[in-house]
Structure formats: C-alpha cells, structure tokens
C-alpha cells in the first residue's frame, strides 16, 4: 500500500492511525503505518512528555506524529474559569438530574475529573506543541481547521508536515491557502467531529479541489478493500481512528465499553453535540438521547458543553454505567467485532487490499479484451 506520500515519510503502508493511546500509536508505526497520538486529553505538559518518551522508545526508529485541537483564530485573555462561568445553571441541573435518574455514583471526595476538554483551549494546545517540537515528530495534525499561521510556520521550520481535517471541498481549499501540506477528507461516517458529506463523495471532491496536495481519506474505512477504494478515488492514504479502539493494545480501562463496541452494529452510532457542543459521531446511548431530546435544554456551544459534562462523563466511565456509557466511534464499528492486535489489523488490511487490487486487475484485463 505504497503512495508518493508514504514514500516521502518512509513508511511501508499508506495507513495513518489516529489514537489516544501511546501503545497503539507505537504499534501502528512498528507495523509499517504511521501512528498519530491524539493530544487533546493531555492537560499537563509533563504527561505528554512522559508518553512521547515512551513512544520514542517503542517505535523502533519509525516515524510518528501528533494530533492537536486548536482554532485558527485566537481569543485573547479567556481562561477556563471564564468559560465555566458562562454555563447556565439550568444545564448544570439537567446533568445532575440525568445522572441521578440512572443512579450514577459521585466521584470519591477529592478525586478530580479525569476527562477535561481543556485541550480545546488554545493555550493548552500551545503548551503541548512546546513539548512535541522537542521530539522528532514528522507530522502535526489539527482536528479543528487549519492551525494558526505561526504554528504552521514553526512546524515547517522544523521539517514537520502539517495536516488538517476537512469535511468539504470549501474547507479543504482554505487549508491549502493556509499552507497546509496534507488534507484529511473526513466523511460523514467517521467517528468524532465530522460533517455532512459521505466519504465516497467527499474524497474525490477534495482531491480535485486541492490538487496536487496529498489527501488522506477518513470515515467508514476499516478493511483493505476500503483502503483500495480510497486510493482509487485519488487519496494518497487513509486516516483510521475508530478501528484501533478494540485492539489489544488499546487501554480503554472499561470492559463494559469494550463489550458495547464489539456488540455494536453500523447503525448504533449517532452524530450528537452531547460530548463537545459540535456534531460528533459516537455510540448512541441514553446519554446522547437525553441531550438530543427536544424536551431537554439542548446542548451548549464548544467549549461550554465539554466543560459542562466533563465530571459527568468521568463518573459514567469510572462506574461503567452501561446505559450511559459511550465513546466517539464511526460507523465502521459494525466491523469491530473481535479484539485483535494492531499487527493483526494490518495483516487483514494488507490481505484485503491485495484481494481488491487483484479483482480490479482481472476486471480490467477482461474489459481490455472485449
């Protein structure tokens, strides 16, 4: 699964794997792909440094990257406390009532929430970059549009490629104008924040819109046949995230959540603003249903919603309250029905890719004789 982009980065397969788990990122790189560590959950620079040290020691010298979340436009002088103060009391009460309805225990006294969307705050993302640029990362990806111009310049000064996710050709052109090196065309099927256009339509639109920039296809890809389809549409690789959640290297800390993922079908996800305030595809649960119910107060804009539900999500996860327990995941969850190692996933991807290419070659050969 070689393309010009994979050759430029020195990887065997044009498979880019986004994950919040250092062990998964390292395993993806060792398997011949390109591991990308999601940084949004790191609120302290020392935590990120610890995990980048670990990755550096376990990738066997192979390349890897980092994914951050930061807006292109800077808002001056806004602290997390300022944002917290904007949350209406009625929304706080709705959270408490929903948790009480399902008997969700509180956190232990003095126990802090382990799930804070402070990574959406620009100053936190910049502190992550101060750490990351001390490591030999080869790629910096941003999930919230193009990074600020000074961040792009800083990355290029250190010979780091910059990627940005796009849900439309219009967004992709903006990334090109901002000096982005790689556009990730993320289709409607994808987990997490995603737009309205399906991958089969979006990928070739973006490829045409930003040529000759390389494009990675994302959303609804979990087999070698789908990788072959993405490359046939003009992509120079694929960006996979959900597929790694049920690998043996993933550290979900929740047997109940793993069971839910393994049992879920492709129709068991929903695009909801319940987690962050922006539409994000995730497992459908009674928590998402409560927030999407017209009788409720409705969700708040980012980053208010993420801060509002942070402690609640931590309580749900810690106590594994299954009716409310969910995670961002794409429609490809319907294929994630067994726990496999990252290497086993790559073995399946390469095998399926070869089968698809052989099939197309046979079809092309027959049509050429007619």
N, C-alpha and C positions, 0 to 999 in steps of 0.2 A: 504494500500500500504506500508507494512512493510518489511524491509530487515535488515540484520545484521548492515549495516551502519546507517540506520535511527534509529535503537535501540541504537546504540552507541552514537549518537548525541542527543537522547531524543526527536525526532520529530515523529509526527503521520504518516506522509506520506513521502515517499522517493522522494520528489519533491523539487529540488533546483532551486530557481528562481533568475536569474541574472537580475539586473535592475539598471539604473542610478538614479532612483527616491526613496528617503528615504521612502516616504509614501507607495510605492509599496512593498519595501523590508520588512517593518514592517508588512504590511497586509499579506504578504506571510507567515511570521513566525507565526502570530496570527492564520492563517487558518490551521496551522499544518504542513506547509512545512518549508523550510529553506531559508530565504531571504539573498541574497548576493548583497551588494551595490557595484556598479562599481565606482572606484575612479579616473578614468583617467581624468575626466573633472575638478577635483579639483586642481587648481594651487596654492592655498594658504592653509597652514595648518589650519588656523582659520575657513575656510569654511567647511573643512572636520570635524573638531571638532564640529562645530555647528550642522551638520547633524547627526553625530554619537550620540551626546547628545539627539537629537530628537528621533532617533531610539530607543535608550536605554530607553527612557521614554514611548515608544509606542509599545514595543514588548511583554508586559505583562510577562517579565522574560524569554521569549523563546529565543532560540539560533539564531544567525545570523552570517554573515561573510562579508569579504571584498574581492573585486577583483581588482588587480593592474596590470599594464603592465610594466614589466622591463626585460631587456635582461639578459641572464645568464653570458655574458661576459661584463666586464666593460671597457668603453672607457674613459681614463683619460683626464682631462683638456679641454673638449669640452663644450662650452657654447651655449645657444640658439642663441646668436649673431653670433657665428662662423658658426653654421648651416645655419642661414639665408643668410650669405654671399656666400654660395655655390649655391644658387638658380640662375639659368641663367636668364638673363634679358628677353630673348625670351619667357620663360614660364610665367613670370610676365605679359608681354604684352598680351599673349594669354588669361589669366584670365580676364584682363581688357576688351579685345575685346568681349569675350563671354558675360560678364555682360552687356556691352553696347548694344550688339545685342538684348538683352532681356529687355532693359530698366530698369535695376535694380538700384534703388537709392543708393546713398552712405550712410554710417552711419553719424549720426549727428557729428558736429565738437566736438572733444574731447572724443567721445564715443569709447571705446576700443572694440576690437573684443571679443565676449563672447564665442568663440569656438576656443580654442588653444590646439594643441596636445602636449603641454609641458609635459603632463603626461607620454609621451613615454620616456622622458629624465630620466635617472636613478636617478639623484639627487632629482628630484621631487617625484618620487615613494618612495624613501627612506624617504623623509620628511613626506609622507603620512603614512608610516609604523610607524614612530616615534609617530605619533598621535594615530594610530589604536591600537598599543600594550598597550595603556593605558586603553583600553576598553576590556570587556570580550568577544571578538570575538572568535568563535570556529573554524573558517576556514579562511585560506588565499589562494586565488586562483590567479594564474598568467596566463594571456592570451597569453604570448609570450615565451613559453617554460618553462623550469624549472627556478625558481628564483636562484640568486646567492647562493652558498653554505652557506655563513654566514647568509643569510636571512632564509633559511630552518632551520638552527641550532637555530637561535633566536626564530623562531616560535615554534619549538619543546620544547625549554626550557620553554616556556610559555603555554605548553599543547595546542597549536593551530595546527590543522591538515593543511597540505599543499596540494593543488590540482593544477594540471596543465593541460592545454588543449593539445590534440594531434590529428593530422589528419591522422596518420598512425601508424601501429604497431611498426615501427622502432623508431618513436618519443616517443611512449609510453615506450619502453624499456629504452630509455635514461632518461626519468623521473624516472623510477624505480631505475636505477643506481644512480640517484642524491638524492635518499632518499625521493621522493615524496610519500605521503600517499594515494592519490586518483587521478586517471587519468580520465579526461573528454574526451571521444571519440567523437570528433565533426565532424559530417559528412558534406558532400558537400552541403546538403540542408540548412545548418544553416545560420543565419544572421551573419554579421560581418566577421572577418577573418576566413577563412575556406579552407580546402584542396580539393583534387580531388576525394575522395572516399566516396561513399554514405553510409548512416548510417546502412542500412541493412547488408552491407558487413563489414563495419569498426568495428561495435560494437563487434561481436564475435571474430574478429581477435585480437582486443585489449584485450578483456577478456582473451583469451588464452595466449597472449603474456606476460601479466604481472601478471598472477595468482600467489599468492592469493590476490594481491592488489584489492581493490574495484574499479569498473569502473562505471562512470555515462555516460549515452547515451545522446547525444545532436545532434540536427539537424533534422527538419521535424517532431517534436513531439508536438502535440497540442490537443490530445484527450486522454481519458482514455484507449481506445483500443490501441493506440500507446504506452502508458506507459506500458501496459501489454505485448506488443510485445517486448519492450526494456528489460524488466525483463526476458522474456522468452529467450532472446539472451544471458543472463548471466550478464546483468548490475545490479548493486545494487541500482539504482536510475536513475532519469532523470534530466537533466540540461536544463531548459527552459529560453529563453530570449525574443524572439520576441513576444510571446503570451501576455505579460503584457503591450505592448505599447498602446493597445486600451482599457485598463481597466480604470475605472472611477477615480482611484487613481493616474494614470499617469499624469504627468504635462508637456505635450509637448509644451505648450504655442503657439499652432498653430492649429486652427480649420481646416485650409486648409490641413495640413499634416494628421490630423486625418481622414478627408474625403478621402484622397488618400489611406490611409491604409485600411479603411473599404471597399473601392471600388475595391481594387487590387485583382487579381487572383494569383494563384500559379506560373503562367508563367510571372508575371510582375516584377520579380527581375533579377538582373544580378550580376555576380562576376566581379568587376571592381577595378582597382587601383586608381580611381579618388579621393577617400577620404583620403587615408593614404599612398599610394605607394605600399601597399601589397594587394593581391586579397581579397576583402571583398564583401560579398553579400549584396545588398542594392536594394531599389526601382530603377527600370530603369527610367531615366529621360533624358531630353535633355542635362543636365549637364554631366551625365555619357556617353551619346552618343558622346558629343563633345570630351571628353578625350579619348574615345576608337576609335575615327575616325582615320584611318591611315594617313589622311591628316594633322592632328594636330601634335604638338611637342612631344606627348607621355608623360606619367607620370614620375615623379621622384621617386627615392627610398625613403623608410621611413628613417628618419622623414621629409625629404625635402618636399614631397608632402603635408603632413599635415600642415606644416607651410605656404607653398605657398598658399593654398586655405582657410586658416583659416578665414580671413576677408571676403572673398567672400561668404563662407558658412553662416557667420553671417548676411551678407546683404540679402542673399536669404531667410534665415529663418525669419529675422525681418520683411521684406516686403512681405513675403508669395508669392513669385513669383512662381506660381504653376508649370509651365513647368520645372523649375529647382529644385523644392523642393523635397527632398528625405531624406531617413534615412536608416541606416543599418537595415535590416529585412530579415528573412528567407523565404523559400518557403511556410511555414505554414501560411503566410499572407492570403492565399486563404480561410482559416477558420476563420480569424479575421474579421468577417463581422458585428459585433454588439459591442456596448460599454457595458461592464459588470463589476461588481465589482470583485475584486480578490477572494472574498469568492464565488461568483457565478461561477467563473472559476474552483475553487477547487470542488465545488459541481458537475459540469459537468465531471471533471476528475475522481472523485471517482465513479460516476454513470456509466460512460463508462467503467472504469476498472472492476467493478463488472460484468457488462454485458459480457465483453470479457472473464473473468475467468469462468463465468457460461457456456458460449458457449463452451469453450475448455473442461471443465469438462464433458459436455454432449457428446462431440465427443469422448473423452477418454473412457467414460462409454460404449458407443455403440461399439467402436472398441474392448474393452475388452471382449465383449460377443460373438464376431464373431469367 
